[in-house]
């Protein structure tokens, strides 16, 4: 996980997970609409997942 990805996930979480698939983008976008913090946490969890 690079510094720029972390920074982008703090600023705009859906943009940080663009290359992770449509489902990830949709989930992060919905959580981001519910609140900024859940979207950031979801984006960081998805980016930190070593299996993807």
C-alpha positions as CSV (number, residue, x, y, z in Angstrom):
1,X,0.0,0.0,0.0
2,X,1.6,3.2,-1.1
3,X,1.5,6.6,0.5
4,X,-0.5,8.0,-2.4
5,X,-3.1,5.3,-2.1
6,X,-3.5,6.0,1.6
7,X,-3.8,9.7,0.9
8,X,-6.3,9.2,-1.8
9,X,-8.4,6.9,0.4
10,X,-8.5,9.6,3.0
11,X,-9.6,12.3,0.6
12,X,-11.9,10.3,-1.7
13,X,-12.2,6.6,-0.8
14,X,-14.0,5.3,-3.9
15,X,-11.2,6.6,-6.2
16,X,-8.6,4.7,-4.1
17,X,-10.2,1.3,-4.9
18,X,-10.9,1.8,-8.6
19,X,-8.7,-1.1,-9.7
20,X,-10.1,-3.5,-7.1
21,X,-13.4,-4.2,-8.9
22,X,-16.9,-3.0,-9.3
23,X,-18.1,-4.5,-6.0
24,X,-15.5,-2.9,-3.9
25,X,-16.2,0.5,-5.5
26,X,-19.9,0.1,-4.8
27,X,-19.4,-0.9,-1.2
28,X,-17.0,1.9,-0.4
29,X,-19.2,4.4,-2.2
30,X,-22.2,3.4,-0.2
31,X,-20.3,3.5,3.1
32,X,-18.8,6.9,2.1
33,X,-22.3,8.2,1.5
34,X,-23.3,7.1,5.0
35,X,-20.3,8.8,6.5
36,X,-16.8,9.8,5.7
37,X,-15.2,7.6,8.4
38,X,-16.8,4.3,7.3
39,X,-15.8,4.9,3.7
40,X,-12.2,5.6,4.7
41,X,-12.0,2.5,6.9
42,X,-13.5,0.3,4.2
43,X,-11.1,1.6,1.6
44,X,-8.1,1.1,3.9
45,X,-9.2,-2.5,4.6
46,X,-9.7,-3.3,1.0
47,X,-6.3,-1.8,0.1
48,X,-4.6,-3.6,2.9
49,X,-6.0,-7.0,1.9
50,X,-3.0,-9.1,0.7
51,X,-5.2,-11.6,-1.2
52,X,-6.3,-9.1,-3.9
